[in-house]
Amino acid sequence: MRIGIGLPAAVPDADATALGAWAATAERHGFASVGVIDRLVYDNLDPLVALAAAAARTERVELLTTVLTVPYRRNAVVLAKQLASVERLSGGRLTAGMALGGWPQDYEASGVPRRRLGAAMDAMLATRRSVWEGEVVGASGPIPALPPGRPGLLFGGFAPAAFERAATIGHGWVAPSFGFESLVDGIAAVRRAWSSAGRPGHPRVVVERYFSLGDHADETADHYLAHYYGGDYFAAARADTPTDRAHLETELERLRGAGCDDVILLPCSDGISQLDLLADALGGVSRATGHTEPRAEAASIQVPGAGAPSGARSVRGVSVGAGDR
């Protein structure tokens, strides 16, 4: 199971100018990917802008949206151009996790009604694919085509249509950031959809978990998760958020055992020391389980036991309550 790290792009009051250094440090530590989550009405950076900054400071790590809320980004051609730009800036390292989004306030602010979002998503996906295949042409020629199958696509959500997208036009499924039973149920559902679609191998499953380590780790996690989720989801999110090495080991083994291929660990603060603490803790987890932790210059950080799905690259994340209507 590959281990990625979330960028602190959705940590309130984070130093946005340090985001590139965070990404570069994550790569030096050997994390497999860097990821971003998406909100509109919140103190966060636009996820694609954040990934562009990360792309400029890295050479190897996969760049993930976990997930990008699609329907209120109404112009499919503009969104396709933005995604293609990050793909080209990064040298082909973007995997776009997409979903409908689960925050009503974001739709209210965008002015997009929360009706027929699944149909809007599907129409936008078809348009984006035509852009990426070089079929949108102007007076000076087409928008340049991307290589076949790029960027990588993952889909989040629990409705049957979300699993169908993951199985028919994506590389797999992005699971929520908390809730083990829903994770297990979702993995079973996307695997059924994958098999029904006649695809070989199995879908990639990317899950995310928050973490906080070091001094005042519990207080930091409490403060951030309460701010981000409010009272409705705080308890569930907090229960799945490791704040020490023992909980981290238990949670990673649980996710590996469930069949996850990637986990993205989302920080509750923007202190770059969190990267050092996490890398050290992961090394301890590896030693405790009797495996040698690969170094950054040799390979990506992994928890042994779950490999990558055949033909897939790497990806992550989803927003609370994402689904089809």
N, C-alpha and C positions, 0 to 999 in steps of 0.2 A: 504494500500500500504506500503510494507516494505521499509525501508531506509537503504542502504548500503553505504560504504565509499570506495573510491579508495585509494590504497596505492600510495605513491609518488615515485613509481618505474620508472616513465617516466618523472620526473621533472629534467631537466638538473642541474648538479652540486649538486644534493641532497646527503645528507649523507647516504650512503647505510647501514652503520652499525646501523643506527637508525630505520630501517624499522621494525624490530621486536618490538621495543617499540611503534611505531606508531600503529601496529596491536593490541598489548595488550591494549593500551589506547582506541582504537576504541571499543574493546570488553567491556571494563569497562563502556564506555558511553552508551552501549546498542545497537550499530548498528547491523543490522541483518547479514551483510556480509562485507567482504573486497574483493576488486577486483583489477585486473591488466589489462592494455591494452598492445598491442603487436606491436612493431616495430623491425626491424632488424638494419637498418642504422640510428641509433639515439642514444642519450645519455640516455639509459634506461637499466634496468636490464632484463635479460631473465624472462618472466612471471612465468614459473614453478619454477625457483630458488627462485624468490621473494615469491611465495606462500608457498614454503617449509619453508622459514624463518618465515613467518607469522604463519604457522601451529605449529612451535615449541614454539611459545609464546602465543598461544590461545587455548581455549578448546571448545568454543561454535560456533563462527561465521562461516558462510558458506564461502568457498573460491571459488572465481570466476575468470575465464578468460573471458575478454569481448572485444575483442575476441582473441582467439589463431589462428594465420594464419597457416593453415595446410599444403598446398601442398609443400612449400619449405622445410619443415621438412620431407625429402624424405623417410626415413626408418620408415615404419609404426610400425614395431615391437619395435624399439627403442623408438618411441614416446609413444606407448602404455605402455611400461615399465616405462617411466618417469611419465606419468599421473597416473599409478597405484601406483607408489611410493609416490606421493603427497597424493593420496587417503588414502593409508595405514598410512603414517606419521600423517595425520590429524584425523585419526579415522573415516573416511568415510564422510568428509565434502566437498569434491571437486565437483563442477559443472563446466564442461568445456564448455564454449561458443566457438564455432568454426566457421570459415568462410574462404573465399578464400583470403582475404586481398585486400587492395586498394592502396598500395604504390608501383608504378613501380620500384623505386630504390631498394626496398628490393628484388624483384625478380631478378633484374639485378645483384646485389651483390651475391645472392645465386647461380646464374648460372642455375636456373630452368626457362625454357621458359614459358611464359604466354599463353600456348595453352592447351586446353582440361583440364583445372584445375578442372572443376566439375567432370569429369570422374576419375581423379586422386584422388580427395577427396573421392568419393564413394568407390573406391578400397581400400584406406587406412582405411576407416571406417570399412569395412568388415574384414580386417586383424586385426585391433585393437580389434574388438569384439571377434575374435577367441582367442586372447591373454588373454583378461579379463575373458573368459570362461574356461581357463585352457587347451586349445587345442594345445598350442605350447609346445612341449616336447623335452627335451635334454637327455643326458646320465644319468643325475642325477634326472630326472623327469621333470614335467611341470613347466612353470612359474605359480606361484600360482594363482588360480582363485579368482576373486572378487565376492562379493555377487551379486545376480541378479540385473540388472539395475544400477549398479554402475560402474564408476562415473556417475553423472547426466550429461545429454547432452542438450545443446541449440545450435541453429544455427542462424547465421546472414546472411544478404544478401537480395536482392530484386528480384532476378530471380525466376521464378516458381520452379526451382529445389531446391532452398534454402528453400522455404516455404514447399515443399514436404518433405524434410529431417526433418524439424522441426516437421511436423505433423505425420510422420511415424516412425521415430527412435529416436526422441528427446522429450524433455518435453516442448519445446516451442521455442520462437523467441527472439533474441537479437536485439534491435533497435539501430539506430545510436545515436550519442551524440548530435545532433542538427537537427532541421528541423521538425516542428510539422505536416505539411501536409503529409510528407513522413511517419511519425510515424502512423498517422491515417490510411493512405492507407495500410501500412504494417500490422497493426493489423487486418484490414478487410480481407486481403489476407491470413494471416496465419490461421485465424478462418475458412475461407472457406475451406482451405486445411485440417484442422483438422476435420471438419465435413465430408468432402468427404472421409477421411480415416476411418470414422466410429468410431472415438475415443470419449469416454464420456467426459463430462465437457468441459473445454476450455483450450487452450494452455497458458502456462505461458508467459508473456511478460515482458521482462527486458529492461529498458532504462537507459541511463546514461546522466548526465549533469555535466558540469564543474561548479565550484563555487570558489569564493574568497571573504573573509570577513575581516573586521578589517581595520587597517590603510593601506592606499595606495591600497585598494582592486581593484579599477578600473585599476590602473597602472599595478598591478601584473597580472591581468587577460589579459590585452592588451599585455603585454610583452610575457607571456607564450603562449597564443593562436597564436600570430603572429609567434613565433618561431616554434611551432609545426605544424601549418597548412599552413603558408605562406599566400600570398595574395589571393589565389583562394577561400579559405574556411573561412578566418578569420571573415568576416562580419557576415556570417551565424552562426558560432559557438559563436561569441561574443554576438549576440542578445539573445541567449538562455542560457547565463551564468549569474546566479544571483551574485550580489556583495553587496546586502543588504537584510535585513529581508523581506521587502515588496515584492521584486522581487522573493525571494525564496518561499514565501507563494503562490504567484500567479502561479509560474511555477509548484510547486508541485500539486496544485489543478487542474491545466490544465492537467497534466500527469495522475493524478488519474481519472479525468473525461473522458479521452481518453480510459481508460481501462488497464492501466499499473498495473502490480502486484508488481514490484520492481523498484526502481530507485537507481542507484549507483551514488553518488556525487563525482566527480573527482577533486582533489585539483589542484590549479594552482601554489602552492608552497609547500615546504616540512616542513614548520614550524609546529610543533606539536600543537601550539596554535590554528591552524585552526580547529582542532578537538573540542577543548573547545568552540570556537566561534560558530561552526556549531551546536553542541549539545544544546547550549544555545538558538540559533536562532530557532531550531526546537521545543524546549519547548515553545517558544513564539508563534510560528505558531499554536501549539496545543492549547494553552490557548486562542488564538484569535478566533479559530473556536469552542471553547466551549468543548474541549475534554481534558482529563487528559493524559499527556505524561507518558508512562511507564518508569520505571527506568531500568538501566542495569541489576540489580540483579533480576528483576521481569520478564522482557520481552524485546523483540526487539523494537527499535524505529520504529514507524509506523505513517503514515498519515491515519486516519480512512477513511473507505469507500470502499477500494478494498481489497479483501482477496486473499489468495494464491489459485492457481488452485488445484483442487483435485488431491492428489497423488504426487504433485511436491514438491521439496525441494526449492532451491533458487539460483538465478543466474544473469548474466549481460553482457553487452557491445558489440560493433561492430566497425570495422574500416570503414573509409570513402570509399564509392564506392565499397564495397564488393559485389561480384555477380558472377554468373556462366558464363563460356565461353565454 
